[in-house]
Amino acid sequence: MGSKNFVIRNYEESRLSDRAQVADLEQRCEIGSSKRVFLFTDTLGDPICRIRHSPLYKMLVAEWNNEVVGVIQGSIKTAFSSAHKPPGLAAKVGYILGLRVAPPFRRRGIGCSLVHDLEDWFVANDVDYCCMATEKDNHASVNLFINHMRYVKFRTGRILVNPVTNHPYKINQSEIKIQKLKIEEAEEIYKKHMASTEFFPKDINSILKNNLSLGTWVAHYKKQPPPWSAAADIPLSWAVVSLWNSGEVFKLRLGKAPFPWVVYTKSLKMMDKMLPCLKVILVPDYFKAFGFYFVYGLHHEGACSERLVGVLCEFVHNLALSNAKDCKAIVTEIGGEDDELKMAIPHWKLLSCSEDLWCVKALKGEEDSLLEWKNGPPNRPLFVDPREV
Ligand SMILES: CC(C)(COP(=O)(O)OP(=O)(O)OC[C@H]1O[C@@H](n2cnc3c(N)ncnc32)[C@H](O)[C@@H]1OP(=O)(O)O)[C@@H](O)C(=O)NCCC(=O)NCCS
């Protein structure tokens, strides 16, 4: 690494220059593959907003001649993991996100130093495992975490993005019943059915109670009783999702889109103007900052339950269309290679990420846990915490 020309220090929320410089850095760093689309995040003047809802969090900055040139965020929570021993005992999990280094200062060891110092904070807080997720084709990030910092890939997630278009989905209400749950009902259902999900948070209740959580909905076939029905002694088919208003926290903006995308969206607009009777489905203008809903706590059981997940996602789309003016996308992350589920969830391939690598590192030297993760079934569900999006 050579002699360091930079220092790593805590981000100071009260310092206006920190706020401004980090926000500016965020604007200059693209996320996403150059082959697909570039997305920029707009933190609305509050760079720490993405982790603020976690039980414990920290943001570090790298400074070069008093200029902020790098940033990283981390959060800590207590969660359940199949790899943690003894089984059923919760582990302390650190999560890394928002690593950015200004383009002119890259390849000078700043990214690695930021990760290293955040790991020191995890260790000081008795964290068992730290994890992070990155797109498979983000070579800089993959090399940094896997080759340099000894993280191990344990799962490939899929981030599915569905635009909120100008037309609602038609939902077959005669066959399928959708019901909103009270927070206590949702908590009970999650604890009963999702407790063995990888990284299921111990404080699920505080997520469900958070103002950003818009609700939990269950779908089941009308010919069957609902999943909580005491009388049910037959295998039931049902699905559950919860919704997080991520757009309240930060916005996204498309930086660059492939040429066919631009042509396609412009032609749709033109067609809609000329022939409104066709009721053309319009793609939102993603070049302006937009909000999005994040689907979390997705779980399904029983035959044909993937279809119920799909219907719940359509329901959520309609909710966004009628309730939220600036919500232009529904984002869902599934933590496994479940093709049937992926097909059931409405999404646009061009906006979605088919390979989001989840990587982990054992901070207390428990190499057995890493093996368990590496060799575990690729479809074991993963709880994607909306506070870490
Ligand atoms: C990823 C990022 C933070 C790396 O920051 P950085 O300060 O350049 O990283 P470092 O100098 O510490 O690099 C450490 C190692 O990572 C790997 N690496 C970094 N940039 C790389 C690149 N562009 N291509 C391939 N490998 C790269 C190399 O192995 C490098 O070691 P080396 O320079 O000895 O070969 C930076 O490129 C960035 O901000 N990218 C945009 C935002 C982003 O994608 N963040 C990650 C989200 S998870």
The ligand as an SDF file (V2000), in Angstrom:
LIG
                    3D

 48 50  0  0  0  0  0  0  0  0999 V2000
  -14.8570   -0.5540   -5.2830 C   0  0  0  0  0  0  0  0  0  0  0  0
  -14.0670    0.6960   -4.8590 C   0  0  0  0  0  0  0  0  0  0  0  0
  -14.6300    1.1720   -3.5240 C   0  0  0  0  0  0  0  0  0  0  0  0
  -12.5900    0.3110   -4.6890 C   0  0  0  0  0  0  0  0  0  0  0  0
  -11.9140    1.3770   -4.0650 O   0  0  0  0  0  0  0  0  0  0  0  0
  -10.3350    1.5550   -4.1700 P   0  0  0  0  0  0  0  0  0  0  0  0
   -9.8990    2.5810   -3.1930 O   0  0  0  0  0  0  0  0  0  0  0  0
   -9.9490    1.7460   -5.5780 O   0  0  0  0  0  0  0  0  0  0  0  0
   -9.8260    0.1270   -3.6800 O   0  0  0  0  0  0  0  0  0  0  0  0
   -8.3370   -0.2550   -3.2770 P   0  0  0  0  0  0  0  0  0  0  0  0
   -7.3470    0.7030   -3.8400 O   0  0  0  0  0  0  0  0  0  0  0  0
   -8.2870   -0.4630   -1.7980 O   0  0  0  0  0  0  0  0  0  0  0  0
   -8.1990   -1.6330   -4.0480 O   0  0  0  0  0  0  0  0  0  0  0  0
   -7.9640   -2.8380   -3.3930 C   0  0  0  0  0  0  0  0  0  0  0  0
   -8.0090   -3.9740   -4.3990 C   0  0  0  0  0  0  0  0  0  0  0  0
   -9.3160   -4.0870   -4.9570 O   0  0  0  0  0  0  0  0  0  0  0  0
   -9.1980   -4.5000   -6.3320 C   0  0  0  0  0  0  0  0  0  0  0  0
   -9.6630   -3.4460   -7.2200 N   0  0  0  0  0  0  0  0  0  0  0  0
   -9.9350   -2.1430   -6.9360 C   0  0  0  0  0  0  0  0  0  0  0  0
  -10.3690   -1.5080   -8.0330 N   0  0  0  0  0  0  0  0  0  0  0  0
  -10.3700   -2.4120   -9.0390 C   0  0  0  0  0  0  0  0  0  0  0  0
  -10.7360   -2.3600  -10.4060 C   0  0  0  0  0  0  0  0  0  0  0  0
  -11.1970   -1.2130  -10.9600 N   0  0  0  0  0  0  0  0  0  0  0  0
  -10.6540   -3.4830  -11.1320 N   0  0  0  0  0  0  0  0  0  0  0  0
  -10.2330   -4.6360  -10.6030 C   0  0  0  0  0  0  0  0  0  0  0  0
   -9.8450   -4.7560   -9.2900 N   0  0  0  0  0  0  0  0  0  0  0  0
   -9.9150   -3.6530   -8.5370 C   0  0  0  0  0  0  0  0  0  0  0  0
   -7.7430   -4.7340   -6.6010 C   0  0  0  0  0  0  0  0  0  0  0  0
   -7.4720   -6.0810   -6.2880 O   0  0  0  0  0  0  0  0  0  0  0  0
   -7.1130   -3.7960   -5.5880 C   0  0  0  0  0  0  0  0  0  0  0  0
   -5.7950   -4.1670   -5.2560 O   0  0  0  0  0  0  0  0  0  0  0  0
   -4.5490   -3.6770   -6.1880 P   0  0  0  0  0  0  0  0  0  0  0  0
   -4.7540   -2.2210   -6.4510 O   0  0  0  0  0  0  0  0  0  0  0  0
   -3.3900   -3.9860   -5.3270 O   0  0  0  0  0  0  0  0  0  0  0  0
   -4.6430   -4.4990   -7.4270 O   0  0  0  0  0  0  0  0  0  0  0  0
  -14.1760    1.8170   -5.9340 C   0  0  0  0  0  0  0  0  0  0  0  0
  -13.8140    1.2900   -7.1800 O   0  0  0  0  0  0  0  0  0  0  0  0
  -15.5460    2.4440   -6.0380 C   0  0  0  0  0  0  0  0  0  0  0  0
  -15.8640    3.3910   -5.3280 O   0  0  0  0  0  0  0  0  0  0  0  0
  -16.3870    1.9320   -6.9700 N   0  0  0  0  0  0  0  0  0  0  0  0
  -17.7310    2.4710   -7.2150 C   0  0  0  0  0  0  0  0  0  0  0  0
  -18.7010    2.1400   -6.0830 C   0  0  0  0  0  0  0  0  0  0  0  0
  -18.7830    0.6580   -5.8450 C   0  0  0  0  0  0  0  0  0  0  0  0
  -18.9250   -0.1290   -6.7620 O   0  0  0  0  0  0  0  0  0  0  0  0
  -18.7120    0.2810   -4.5570 N   0  0  0  0  0  0  0  0  0  0  0  0
  -18.7970   -1.0840   -4.1150 C   0  0  0  0  0  0  0  0  0  0  0  0
  -20.2030   -1.4050   -3.7540 C   0  0  0  0  0  0  0  0  0  0  0  0
  -20.2470   -2.9190   -2.8890 S   0  0  0  0  0  0  0  0  0  0  0  0
  1  2  1  0
  2  3  1  0
  2  4  1  0
  2 36  1  0
  4  5  1  0
  5  6  1  0
  6  7  2  0
  6  8  1  0
  6  9  1  0
  9 10  1  0
 10 11  2  0
 10 12  1  0
 10 13  1  0
 13 14  1  0
 14 15  1  0
 15 16  1  0
 15 30  1  0
 16 17  1  0
 17 18  1  0
 17 28  1  0
 18 19  1  0
 18 27  1  0
 19 20  2  0
 20 21  1  0
 21 22  1  0
 21 27  2  0
 22 23  1  0
 22 24  2  0
 24 25  1  0
 25 26  2  0
 26 27  1  0
 28 29  1  0
 28 30  1  0
 30 31  1  0
 31 32  1  0
 32 33  2  0
 32 34  1  0
 32 35  1  0
 36 37  1  0
 36 38  1  0
 38 39  2  0
 38 40  1  0
 40 41  1  0
 41 42  1  0
 42 43  1  0
 43 44  2  0
 43 45  1  0
 45 46  1  0
 46 47  1  0
 47 48  1  0
M  END
$$$$
